[in-house]
């Protein structure tokens, strides 16, 4: 109960923390726009383009699992106030199914002019692509 009896302005540590959170929420709800996602096919493979004008490259995270590509964006409040850790809040997260014909070892991401482009290259026959085995007949 004593915490409520204190003057909030007198405790600068709590006040700085609250102002940092307000700044972060203002950024999330007032300073970002919705992420535009475009998926196309090209000679390089499947191209996923994500455009969020107000987000820096460092805020993107890309995770590849066996059959999924997960892209997320976290808004970060970089000012740590005394003993408090910086605040991170998710702004965007989407999972994409990876088709079996994509070579997951060669997936690459490029960030240019606020557009994140993820290239999912198609496997070639030399990449252990499924193939039919010819049966040889041996006469005895």
C-alpha positions as CSV (number, residue, x, y, z in Angstrom):
1,X,0.0,0.0,0.0
2,X,2.9,2.3,0.6
3,X,3.7,2.4,-3.1
4,X,0.4,4.1,-3.8
5,X,1.0,6.7,-1.1
6,X,4.2,7.9,-2.7
7,X,4.3,10.8,-4.9
8,X,5.0,9.4,-8.4
9,X,7.0,12.5,-9.5
10,X,9.3,12.0,-6.5
11,X,10.4,8.5,-7.7
12,X,12.4,9.3,-10.8
13,X,13.2,5.6,-11.5
14,X,9.5,4.6,-11.8
15,X,8.7,7.8,-13.8
16,X,11.5,7.2,-16.3
17,X,10.3,3.6,-16.8
18,X,6.7,4.6,-17.3
19,X,7.7,7.3,-19.8
20,X,9.8,4.8,-21.7
21,X,6.8,2.5,-22.0
22,X,4.5,5.3,-23.1
23,X,7.1,6.2,-25.8
24,X,7.3,2.6,-27.0
25,X,3.5,2.3,-27.2
26,X,3.3,5.6,-29.0
27,X,5.8,4.1,-31.5
28,X,3.9,0.9,-31.9
29,X,0.4,2.3,-32.2
30,X,1.1,5.7,-33.7
31,X,4.5,5.6,-35.4
32,X,4.5,2.4,-37.5
33,X,2.4,1.3,-40.5
34,X,1.1,-2.1,-41.4
35,X,3.6,-4.4,-43.0
36,X,2.9,-5.0,-46.7
37,X,3.8,-8.6,-47.8
38,X,4.1,-9.7,-51.4
39,X,5.0,-13.2,-52.6
40,X,6.1,-13.7,-56.2
41,X,7.8,-16.4,-58.3
42,X,10.9,-15.6,-60.3
43,X,13.8,-17.4,-62.0
44,X,15.6,-17.3,-58.6
45,X,12.8,-19.1,-56.8
46,X,10.1,-17.8,-54.5
47,X,10.5,-14.2,-53.5
48,X,8.9,-12.8,-50.3
49,X,9.0,-9.0,-49.9
50,X,8.1,-7.2,-46.7
51,X,7.8,-3.5,-46.6
52,X,7.4,-1.6,-43.3
53,X,8.7,2.0,-43.9
54,X,9.3,3.0,-40.3
55,X,11.2,-0.2,-39.2
56,X,15.0,-0.6,-39.3
57,X,16.8,-3.7,-40.5
58,X,17.9,-4.6,-37.0
59,X,14.3,-5.0,-35.9
60,X,13.6,-7.9,-38.2
61,X,14.1,-11.6,-37.2
62,X,14.0,-14.5,-39.6
63,X,13.8,-18.1,-38.4
64,X,13.8,-21.2,-40.6
65,X,12.5,-24.5,-39.3
66,X,11.9,-27.7,-41.1
67,X,8.8,-26.6,-43.0
68,X,8.3,-22.9,-41.9
69,X,9.9,-19.5,-42.4
70,X,8.9,-17.2,-39.5
71,X,9.4,-13.4,-39.9
72,X,9.0,-11.1,-37.0
73,X,9.6,-7.5,-36.2
74,X,10.2,-6.2,-32.6
75,X,10.0,-2.6,-31.6
76,X,12.8,-1.9,-29.2
77,X,13.1,0.9,-26.6
78,X,16.9,1.2,-26.5
79,X,17.2,3.3,-23.4
80,X,17.6,1.1,-20.4
81,X,16.6,3.0,-17.2
82,X,18.9,2.1,-14.3
83,X,18.2,-1.5,-13.5
84,X,15.4,-2.0,-16.0
85,X,16.0,-3.9,-19.2
86,X,15.2,-2.4,-22.6
87,X,11.6,-3.0,-23.6
88,X,10.8,-5.1,-26.7
89,X,7.3,-5.5,-28.1
90,X,6.3,-7.6,-31.2
91,X,4.9,-5.4,-34.0
92,X,4.6,-8.1,-36.7
93,X,4.9,-11.9,-36.9
94,X,4.0,-14.2,-39.8
95,X,4.8,-17.8,-40.6
96,X,5.2,-19.0,-44.2
97,X,5.0,-22.7,-45.2
98,X,8.2,-23.7,-47.1
99,X,7.4,-26.1,-50.0
100,X,9.4,-29.3,-50.2
101,X,11.1,-28.1,-53.5
102,X,12.8,-25.2,-51.8
103,X,16.5,-25.5,-50.9
104,X,16.4,-24.3,-47.2
105,X,20.2,-24.3,-47.0
106,X,20.4,-21.5,-49.6
107,X,17.7,-19.1,-48.4
108,X,18.9,-15.5,-48.2
109,X,17.6,-12.2,-47.1
110,X,18.4,-8.7,-48.5
111,X,17.4,-5.4,-46.9
112,X,17.3,-2.5,-49.4
113,X,15.4,0.8,-49.3
114,X,13.2,-0.3,-46.3
115,X,12.2,-3.5,-48.1
116,X,13.2,-6.9,-46.8
117,X,13.4,-9.4,-49.6
118,X,13.7,-13.1,-48.8
119,X,14.7,-15.4,-51.6
120,X,13.7,-19.1,-51.4
121,X,15.7,-20.9,-54.1
122,X,14.3,-24.0,-55.8
123,X,16.2,-27.2,-55.5
124,X,18.0,-28.6,-58.5
125,X,18.2,-32.3,-59.4
126,X,21.7,-32.3,-57.8
127,X,20.2,-31.1,-54.5
128,X,18.8,-34.6,-53.8
129,X,15.6,-34.0,-55.6
130,X,13.3,-37.0,-55.6
131,X,14.0,-39.2,-58.7
132,X,12.8,-42.5,-60.1
133,X,15.2,-45.4,-59.9
134,X,15.5,-47.6,-63.0
135,X,15.2,-51.3,-62.2
136,X,17.8,-53.4,-64.0
137,X,17.0,-57.0,-64.9
138,X,19.8,-59.6,-64.4
139,X,19.5,-62.9,-66.1
140,X,20.8,-65.9,-64.3
